[in-house]
Amino acid sequence: MNLDVIVIGSGIGGLTAAARLARYGKQVLVTESHAIAGGAAHSFARRGFTFDSGPSFYCGLSDPRSLNPVRQVLDVLGESIETVSYDPLGHYHFPEGTFPVYSNGRRYRDAVAKIAPQGAIELERFENRLLPLYDAMKGIPTIALRADWQMIPILLGRYLPSLLKLLPHVGVIQGSVGEVMDKEVKDPWVRRLIDLECFLLSGLKAQGTIAAEVAFMLGERTNIGVDYPIGGSGAIVDALVRGLQRWGGKLRLNAHVEQILLESGKVAGVRLQNGEVIKAPIVISNATIWDTYNKLLRPEDLPSSYRQQSLLTPAVDSFMHLHLGIRSQGLEHLTGHHVVVHDSNRDITEPGNTCMISIPSVWDSNLAPPGHHVVHAYTLEPFDGWRRDDSYEDRKKERSHPLYLALEKIIPDLRQRIVLELIGTPLTHAYYLRRYKGTYGPAIAAGKGTFPSIYTPIPGLYRTGDSTMPGIGVPAVAASGILCANSLIG
């Protein structure tokens, strides 16, 4: 097999890079450790229920006006997915009250005004500071971007008018959204609301979240709206795999890479766990920065100071997960997304205090047997201290308790409806996703550093995924795959 590129890991970032390179005519192989492709975005089935393992909230997957890099790369590959649009996009449940979160900005602020009238006015000012940045980004499609110096002539030659529109926002682009919030919002409850939305997006509150990330989120949901892929998150993965294979790329499942191989300081290929050696002059790791540099490479393969600094990158905590199959009788008016904040006196980032809930069978009934729903609920949970010992099962039940309390705010008789229960811990997250401590990704606060680029000190070795620029989230990791692939092509 004469390969040009090996991609380690079939997460969204790895599949995007691989499919894009295959579309360019490169001979590409994606190696995936597990039996299912998709990384943190894979779907899995149990007893007739199909669950999302991670992401469940999407914008612009099928709307040609969207800036979502996932849709852009599917267009290039000649693939598409069926989606269903919905509004409101969810409900937030605070101790102070529950309200619907509408895509339409005015309807959203009207709902906020019922709890914080002055805060809703301040929220509008906050949004009006960020939405022009989204408008300025429209003219420069992610699918055209690169991570090398050749980006400069592309921007100047093809996108100069759009570049000029961005210039007034240069100070905001990499700045903290917390800085914008501090200037426009004084109401303490609306500040907490903004912190919550940032946390849902990046794993960090407003002071740590990049303003451009929030501008993208606000712009997409306001201008495009939200949609859910029919078939669950796995439908996105399937479309990327089809695109990869359509253009001659290959995917190997159950192919765990044990080591990235070097010869004379350059990439030479990979060795699988079964001892098989696969050669290629370029390797792209879709593993996290910690797993790539600590497990896939030997310590002596990297400059010592670079390796140490990289491994000190802070990480967002892991999760507790509940995947439930429940009887749906009497739940005809149930909505699909909910966020529950239990206690206003505790930080929203405190494990168990903020619980995210997705019930996607509201939109796609095929995800559950007739008369049933699938439920996915999750909350932050530190990895440290978890052990598979005699107390493991008891601790699982104890640490999943806040998720049950959150779900009972939406479905009071939930426990009587359960026909299937799966409790996932940080150990589950780390094992099935092959992720360092089961982390959500790097906790790099705005203004305190930037996400690493696709480049490494080793010739021929590149990285993609949520520990590379532009960061965490499905659109961001797809963008990282695009940047990586484009930068490897003349």
N, C-alpha and C positions, 0 to 999 in steps of 0.2 A: 504494500500500500504506500504510494508516494503522496505524502501529505504536505500541505503548506502550513497548516495551522492545527493545533490541538487546543480545544477549549475545555478546561476542567470545571465541570459543574453546569447543570442545565437550568439554573435560575433564569429569571427574565433578562438580566444583564448578559449572561453568557449566551443564551439562545439568540438574543438580538445581535450581538457581535458576530456570532457564527453564521446566522442566516444572512446578514448583510455582506459578510465576506464571501459566502457561497454565491450570492447574487452577483458579486464582482468577478466570479469565475475561479475563486480559490478552492483548493481541495481541503475541506474542513471536516474534522471529527470532533464531536462533543462527547466527552466521557462523563457519565453520571454514576455516582456511587450507589444509588438506590434503584429500585425497580420502577419508580415513577418519576417522570421528568417534572421540572417546574420549581425545584427548590422551595423557598418559603411561600410560593404562590401555587403549589400543586393542590389538586383536589384528591380526595380519597373516599372510598365507599365502604360502608359497613351495613349489612342486613337491609339493603335496599335504600339506605340514606346516603346521599353524596354531600360531603362536607368540604368547605374551604379550609385549608390548613392555616391560612394567614389573611392576606388582604381580601377585603370584601366591598370596598368603596371605590368607585371608578367614575371618571368624567370623560366624556368625549370619545368613547371607543369607536363610535360609528359616525359621528358628525364630521363632515369634511372641513368645517370651520375650526375644529378644535386644534389646540397646540400640543395635544398629548403625543409624546414621541412614540408610544405604542401604536396608535393609529397610523402615524406617519410611516413607521417601518412596515406595518402590515400592508399598507398601500403599495409600497415599493416591491414587496414580495408577491403581490398579486393575491393576497389573502384578505379575508374579512370575517367578522363574527356577528352573530345575531345578538341584539341587545333589547332590553326593555327599559324605557325611561320612566321616572317617577318623581313626584314632588308632593309633599315635602320630602327632603332627602333623609330626614330622621327626626327624632325627638330628643331633646336634652332634659334630663330630670335632675334638677337641683333641689336642695332642701327648701329653697325659696319659691320653687314652682316648676312646673313642667311646661314646655312650649315647643311648637313645631319649628323646625329649621328649614325654611324655604330656600330654594335656589334663587328665586326672585328677591333682589336686595330690599325692595320696599316692603314686601310681605314679611321678610325676616325681621326687619327693624320694627315693624308694627307689632310683631309677636314679642320682641324684646321690650318694647315700650310699655307693655302691660305689667312688667316687673320693674323696669327702670326707665321712666319716661325721659329724663334728662340724659341718661346713658345712651338711649337710642339715637339721640341727636349727635352725641359725641361719636358713636359708632359710625354714623354716616360720614362724619368728617374723616375718621380713620380710614374708612374704605376709599374715600375720594382721594386720599393721599397715595394709595397703593394701586388702584385700578389703572391710572395712566401708565404705570410701568408695564402692566399686562398688555395694554394697547400698543406700547412701543415694541414689545417683544414679538408681536404678531408677524412683523415683516421679515423676521429672520428664523426660518424653520430649523428646528433641531436636526432634522435629517441632513442638513447641509454643513453641520458644524464639525470641527476637528479639534484635536488637542495639541497641535504643533504650530510652528511658525507659518505654515501655509494658510492658516486661518486668516491672517492679516490681508493678503491680497484678495481672498474670497470676499471678506467683509467689504473691503474698499471697492472691489470691482463689481460685485453683484448687489450689495445691500447697503450702499452708502446712505441713501435717504432714510432707511430704517435705523442705521447706526446713529445718524444725526438726531433722530427722535429719542434715542436712548441717552444721549449725552446729558440732558438735564437731570437724569435719574441716576447718574453714576454714583453719587453719594449714598443712594438708597440701596442699590443692587446688592452689595455684599454686607450692608449694615444690618443691624438687629431690628426686627420689627418692634421690639420693645422700645426703641428710640422713637419710632413713629407714635406708638401708643402713649408714651410719656408726654408727647407734645399735644395730643388731641383728646385723650380720654382721662378723665379724673374720677368718674363714677367707679367705686370699688367693685361693684358686682359685674359691670361690663368689662373691667380689666381682668377679672377672674374668668369671664367668658372667653376673652381673647386668649388668655393663657391656656384655657382648655383646648381651643381650636388649634393652637400652635402645638400643644402636646400631642394631640391626635395626629398631627401632620408629621412632626419631626422627633417626637419623644422628649422634647425640651419645651419649656415655657417661652413666653414672648421674648424675654431678654436674650435667650440663646438661639432663637430661630431666625434664619436669614429672611430679610424682608421680601426678596424676590420670590422665595418659595411660597409665602403667603399671598403675594400678588398673583401668582400663577393659580393658586387654589381658588381665590376669590373670583378671578376673572373667568376661569373655566365654569365654575358652578353658576355664576351670574349670567354669563353670555351663552353658555352651551347647555348647562344642566347636567344632571347625573344620570347614569345608566348602569345596568347590571348585565353581565354577559350570560346569555342562556347557556346552561351547562356549568355555570360557576366559574371560578377563577381558572380552573383547568381548561376551559374553552380557549382562553388567551394562550396558554401554554401549547395546546394542541395546534392552534393556528400558526404559532411560531415554528413548531416542529414541522408542520406541513410545508411552510415556506422554506425552511432549511433543506428539507428533502426534495422539494420541487426543483431547487437550484443545485442539486447534486451533493449537498452536505449529508453527513452521516451522524447518527446518534447511537451510542452504545450505552445501554442500561446495565446495572449490576457490574460496573467497571470502575472500581474504586482505585483512584490514583494514590499511590503510596509515596512517590517522590518525583519531583521535577529533576531531570537529569541535565547535567552540564558537561561540556567538553571544552577545555581551554578557556574556561570562564564564560562560555556562551551556551545558550539553551540548545539541547540536542534532542529533547523529547521527554517522555515520562515512563515510569515503571509502575505497572499496576500491582495490586495486592497479591495477585496470583503469580507474579514474577514476570509477566509478559512486558516486553519493552516495545514502545511505539515511538518511532522517530519523527521529528518535525523540527524545522528551524525556528518556528514561532510557537510559543505556548501562552495562552491567555488564561489566567486564573480567575474564576468567578467565586472562589472561596473568599472568606473574609481576610482582612490584612493580617490578623493574628494567626489564622490557620495556614495561610500561604507561607508566611515567614517563619513560623514555629514548627509546622508539621511537614509541609511539602518540600521545604528546603532544609539543608543542613546549616547549622550556625555559621560554618566557615564559608558558605556560598555568598554571604552578604557582607558588606563593610560593617564592622562591629557597631560603630556609633549609630549608623543608619538603622540597623536592625533593632537595637535597643530602643531608639527613639520611636520607631514604628510600633513596637510591641507595647509601648507605654500609652498609645492612643486610648483615651477613655471610651468606655462602652456603655450604651444604654442597657438597663436591666433586661432580663428575660421575662417570661410570662407564665401565668397559670392559664390554662385553657379548659373550657367545658365544651364538649361537643355532645349535643343531646338530640335524640329523636323523640318527639312528643305527639300525642294525639291532638288534633286540631279542631275538634268539634266545638262550636261556640266561639271560635276566634276569627270570625269572618272579617272583622274590621281591624285586625292586627296589622301594624306597619313593620317595615323591615329593619330599620336601623334605630338604635337607642344608645344613649350614653348616660350612665347614672353616676352622679357624684354623691357619695353617702353623707359626707360631713364637711360643712363649710369652714370649720375650724382646723381642719387638717389640710395639708398641701395636696393639690390634685395629683402630684406625681408620687405620693405615698402609696406603696403597694396595697391593693385592695380598696383604695378610696375611690378611684375612677374605674368604672367597668364599662367596656365596650361590648355591645350586643348586636349580632347580625342574624336575621331570620330570612335568608334568601329565598326560601320556598314560597314566600309571599309573592315573589315576582316570577319564579320558575317552579311550578308545581311538580315537575319531573324530578326534582332533587329529593323528593320524599315519596314513600308509598301513599296511595290514596288515603285521605283522612288523617294525614300526618304533616308535621313541619320539621325542618332541620333547624337547630339553634346552635350558634357559635358565640360563646361569651369568653372574654379574656381580660386580664388585668396584669399590670406589672408585678413581677416577683423576682427578687434577687436570686442568683444562682448559688451563691456561697451558702454552705450549710446543708445543702440537699445531698442525701446519701440513699442508696437503695439498700436499706437495712430493715430491721424488724419493725421500725416505726414509720416506714415509708407510706404505707397505705393509710394509716391514721392521719399522717401529716397532709396527705393529698386531700382528704375530706375536710380537714381543718382549714387549709389555705384556700379551698374552693368555696368556702362558706360565703364570703362577700359577693361572689358571682351569683350564688343562689338568691341571696337577699336582693341583689339588683334585678334579677329576672322576675322575682315575685312582685316587684313594683309594676311590671308590665303584664305578667300573667300570674295572678294571685294563687291559683291552684296548680301551679307548675308541677310540683312534686308528684301530684296524683296523675299527671299526664305522661310521665316519662316511661318510654318503652326501651330506650337505649341510652346509656350513660358512658361517656369516655372522659376521663380527667387527665389532662396533660400537665406536666410540671416542667420547670427549666431543664431537668434531665431529659425529658421527652423531646423538648424543643432542640436541645443540643444534639441528641442522638439522631433524630430523623432528618434534621436539616444540616448536620455536620457543621454546626456553627459554634464558635468559641463561646463557652458558657451560655449557649442558647440566646445570645444577644440579638437585639433588634437592629443593631448597627452602632457606628461610632457616635459618641456624645460630644461632638465638636461644636461648641457654642459659637454663635456669630461674634466676630471680633476677637475670638480667642484662638484662631487658627482656621485653616481651610482643609477641606477634604483632600486627600492625596490625589494626584493625577493618575492616569493609566500607566505611567512609566515606572520602571524599576531600575536599579543600578545594573541589572544583568541584561546584556544584549539578547534580544529575542524574547524576553519575558515581559508580559504586560498584565494588567489587572483590570477587572471590571466588576460592577456590582455596587452594593450599598456602602462599601468602605472606600469608594472612589468618588471623585467629583462627578455629578453634583450632589450625591448623597442618598438619603433614605427615601423609600417610597417607590411604587411601581413606575410612575413616569420618570423619576430620577434615575433608576437603575437601567431603564430602557435607553435613556439619554446617554448613560455611561457606555453602554454597548455600542451605540451609534458613534460616539466620539472615538472609541477604540478602533472600530472597524475602519472608519473614514481615515484615521491617522495612519493606518497601515497600507493605504492605497495612494498611489501618486495622484 
